[in-house]
Amino acid sequence: MVETIKRYKWWLVGIIFLAALAWWFDHWRTYHEHSHDAAILAAAAKHRVHPALIKAVVWRESWFNPKAKGKSGEIGLMQIMKQTGSDWATAEHVRVYLHERLYDPGKNTECGAWYLKKLLTRYQRTDNPLPYALAAYNAGPGNVDKWRTGAAATNASAFIRQIGFPATKDYVLSVMKRFNRYAAVFPPKGQSAPVSPSSMPANAGRVHAAVPRAPRPRRRAGRPAARRGSRSRG
């Protein structure tokens, strides 16, 4: 037994080290993901936006880094553009506004929640305003107007298919999926959300509800079905 331990001691040390590293990373990620919950909840309550939606946008925009800065000057947790921040300051009667103040998590999430509420209201006549609002948050309302043609004017499923920027489509789908995940656990038990999931569209955070699979082609009678090949998923 002792000889066996000596022979494989470096393997055992390596396994223990990797387990400790995985434990540390998991705890760090959990702490990091909840590090701005108080600011998110306060912004959600003020502007009546579901906190899970704000948190999902923060996750995608900055991975909870309040000092994040984008290439176009967008800053903070929710990557607020200068013009958006200025519009928020005017609407909310902020006396002295400096864009750099949006590095503060509380002010940044308040501004971002205000803008999300504005976008959700803008597209409230659709069957699900969420993908429209998220696309506008990422690519701007002008591009959303270009993609809202035909059925996509009010049908969220058609709209998502017509989003012209692959990066924006990926953004919308990933934030909706993350919103659905957060909504199940955030806010924590004992704290009520300012907007309950039931008050939002039934498919608000459901990716598959928003983007149904294309119907399978019918097989002609009298012809055998083609043999399926195996697919590897990355």
Legacy VTK file of the C-alpha trace (Angstrom):
# vtk DataFile Version 3.0
C-alpha trace
ASCII
DATASET POLYDATA
POINTS 234 float
0.000 0.000 0.000
2.788 2.399 0.972
4.711 1.554 -2.173
1.637 2.199 -4.269
1.159 5.620 -2.669
4.808 6.501 -3.266
4.568 5.408 -6.868
1.516 7.520 -7.622
2.046 10.365 -5.148
2.488 13.024 -7.836
-0.701 11.867 -9.534
-2.497 12.143 -6.200
-1.034 15.591 -5.569
-2.144 16.681 -9.027
-5.677 15.380 -8.497
-5.946 17.120 -5.123
-4.622 20.365 -6.615
-7.107 20.270 -9.506
-9.988 19.534 -7.125
-8.990 22.478 -4.920
-8.677 24.732 -7.974
-12.138 23.690 -9.211
-13.605 24.337 -5.749
-11.981 27.795 -5.585
-13.138 28.737 -9.082
-16.721 27.643 -8.384
-16.863 29.713 -5.201
-15.250 32.702 -6.900
-17.743 32.500 -9.777
-20.671 32.280 -7.358
-19.443 35.294 -5.404
-18.735 37.256 -8.592
-22.170 36.478 -10.028
-23.914 37.753 -6.894
-21.600 40.686 -6.207
-24.044 43.325 -7.517
-27.386 41.813 -6.549
-28.270 44.709 -4.231
-27.796 47.309 -6.974
-29.737 45.174 -9.454
-32.665 44.708 -7.070
-32.805 48.438 -6.316
-32.813 49.361 -10.019
-35.446 46.707 -10.756
-37.734 48.037 -8.028
-37.410 51.646 -9.193
-38.146 50.987 -12.857
-40.303 47.864 -12.505
-38.140 45.582 -14.604
-37.652 41.971 -13.576
-34.300 41.742 -11.730
-33.462 38.490 -13.514
-33.579 40.354 -16.831
-31.246 43.097 -15.591
-28.891 40.460 -14.220
-28.927 38.548 -17.519
-27.974 41.708 -19.411
-25.191 42.453 -16.904
-23.922 38.883 -17.349
-23.729 39.268 -21.117
-22.501 42.854 -21.270
-19.712 42.884 -18.686
-19.638 39.579 -16.767
-20.304 41.629 -13.612
-17.253 43.855 -14.062
-18.205 47.438 -13.086
-15.023 48.813 -14.688
-15.679 47.284 -18.118
-15.293 49.618 -21.084
-16.275 48.897 -24.689
-14.684 49.996 -27.941
-17.419 52.554 -28.624
-17.245 54.196 -25.201
-19.895 52.088 -23.471
-19.062 51.620 -19.798
-19.938 49.770 -16.612
-21.995 46.741 -15.736
-24.592 47.272 -18.467
-22.238 48.936 -20.963
-24.098 52.241 -21.192
-23.430 54.488 -24.185
-22.839 58.185 -23.576
-26.037 59.285 -25.354
-28.130 56.750 -23.440
-26.667 57.975 -20.179
-27.403 61.571 -21.131
-31.012 60.707 -22.037
-31.426 58.931 -18.700
-29.989 61.882 -16.789
-32.429 64.242 -18.520
-35.444 61.989 -17.984
-34.595 61.348 -14.332
-33.632 64.980 -13.617
-30.049 64.191 -12.624
-28.594 67.601 -11.903
-24.916 66.967 -12.548
-24.226 64.205 -15.045
-20.812 62.891 -15.991
-20.591 59.742 -18.076
-17.794 58.413 -15.862
-20.217 58.284 -12.925
-21.817 55.276 -14.595
-18.884 53.175 -13.467
-20.776 53.137 -10.179
-22.811 49.872 -10.109
-25.880 51.514 -8.590
-26.095 54.330 -11.126
-25.214 52.049 -14.019
-27.903 49.473 -13.267
-30.440 52.238 -12.647
-29.674 53.748 -16.047
-29.716 50.343 -17.736
-33.006 49.368 -16.092
-34.535 52.679 -17.192
-33.458 52.028 -20.777
-34.702 48.419 -20.748
-38.085 49.601 -19.461
-38.225 52.210 -22.207
-37.490 49.585 -24.874
-39.944 47.031 -23.468
-42.650 49.706 -23.517
-41.750 50.666 -27.083
-42.456 47.128 -28.312
-45.376 46.299 -26.026
-47.762 45.831 -28.979
-45.869 42.708 -30.062
-46.612 39.196 -28.818
-43.323 39.215 -26.867
-41.486 42.536 -26.502
-38.380 40.994 -24.947
-36.445 39.946 -28.085
-37.239 43.290 -29.732
-36.013 45.182 -26.659
-32.833 43.129 -26.405
-32.073 43.530 -30.105
-32.548 47.294 -29.732
-30.326 47.327 -26.648
-27.568 45.627 -28.639
-27.941 47.049 -32.163
-30.132 50.111 -31.711
-33.849 50.761 -32.379
-33.072 51.863 -35.954
-31.880 48.400 -36.925
-34.822 46.787 -35.154
-37.159 48.900 -37.297
-35.408 47.564 -40.420
-35.942 43.964 -39.309
-39.608 44.460 -38.346
-41.091 43.708 -41.747
-44.071 41.505 -42.524
-45.011 39.139 -39.723
-41.893 40.198 -37.810
-43.594 43.510 -37.020
-45.471 41.857 -34.154
-44.430 38.184 -34.112
-41.318 37.580 -32.000
-40.483 34.239 -33.620
-40.475 35.799 -37.089
-38.539 38.792 -35.807
-35.712 36.693 -34.359
-35.359 34.861 -37.663
-35.064 38.209 -39.470
-32.416 39.787 -37.234
-29.781 40.827 -39.748
-26.710 40.699 -37.521
-25.614 37.202 -36.395
-23.939 38.711 -33.320
-27.194 40.447 -32.326
-29.222 37.275 -32.837
-26.766 35.394 -30.619
-27.003 38.196 -28.052
-30.802 38.057 -27.939
-30.969 34.281 -27.628
-28.238 34.048 -24.992
-29.725 36.787 -22.790
-33.204 35.270 -23.056
-31.820 31.887 -22.052
-29.898 33.369 -19.130
-32.968 35.364 -18.052
-34.982 32.150 -17.947
-32.266 30.563 -15.791
-31.998 33.476 -13.364
-35.752 33.967 -13.054
-36.019 30.560 -11.365
-33.741 31.599 -8.484
-33.493 35.401 -8.486
-34.549 37.306 -6.516
-33.914 34.877 -3.634
-36.776 33.363 -1.680
-38.336 35.886 0.656
-37.734 38.804 -1.711
-40.466 39.577 -4.192
-39.638 40.810 -7.672
-41.167 44.173 -8.712
-42.426 42.445 -11.865
-43.477 38.821 -11.570
-42.713 36.424 -14.424
-46.453 35.865 -14.806
-46.932 39.533 -15.723
-44.538 39.183 -18.651
-45.364 37.381 -21.897
-45.718 33.644 -21.397
-42.696 32.944 -23.613
-40.637 35.939 -22.490
-37.558 33.978 -21.550
-38.154 30.776 -23.436
-35.789 30.489 -26.335
-37.494 27.505 -27.896
-40.881 29.174 -27.613
-39.494 32.221 -29.389
-37.693 30.286 -32.096
-39.639 27.163 -33.043
-37.933 24.460 -35.021
-38.563 24.366 -38.722
-41.024 21.621 -39.735
-39.428 18.420 -40.991
-39.926 17.796 -44.720
-42.471 15.157 -45.581
-41.187 11.895 -46.982
-42.704 10.717 -50.225
-44.693 7.511 -50.030
-42.968 4.410 -51.334
-39.444 5.715 -50.696
-37.372 4.468 -47.768
-36.153 6.999 -45.238
-32.551 8.057 -45.601
-30.237 6.634 -42.981
-29.227 9.197 -40.415
-25.557 9.898 -40.022
-24.110 10.595 -36.583
-23.377 14.196 -35.638
-20.810 15.303 -33.119
-21.761 18.311 -31.085
-19.083 20.794 -30.209
LINES 1 235
234 0 1 2 3 4 5 6 7 8 9 10 11 12 13 14 15 16 17 18 19 20 21 22 23 24 25 26 27 28 29 30 31 32 33 34 35 36 37 38 39 40 41 42 43 44 45 46 47 48 49 50 51 52 53 54 55 56 57 58 59 60 61 62 63 64 65 66 67 68 69 70 71 72 73 74 75 76 77 78 79 80 81 82 83 84 85 86 87 88 89 90 91 92 93 94 95 96 97 98 99 100 101 102 103 104 105 106 107 108 109 110 111 112 113 114 115 116 117 118 119 120 121 122 123 124 125 126 127 128 129 130 131 132 133 134 135 136 137 138 139 140 141 142 143 144 145 146 147 148 149 150 151 152 153 154 155 156 157 158 159 160 161 162 163 164 165 166 167 168 169 170 171 172 173 174 175 176 177 178 179 180 181 182 183 184 185 186 187 188 189 190 191 192 193 194 195 196 197 198 199 200 201 202 203 204 205 206 207 208 209 210 211 212 213 214 215 216 217 218 219 220 221 222 223 224 225 226 227 228 229 230 231 232 233
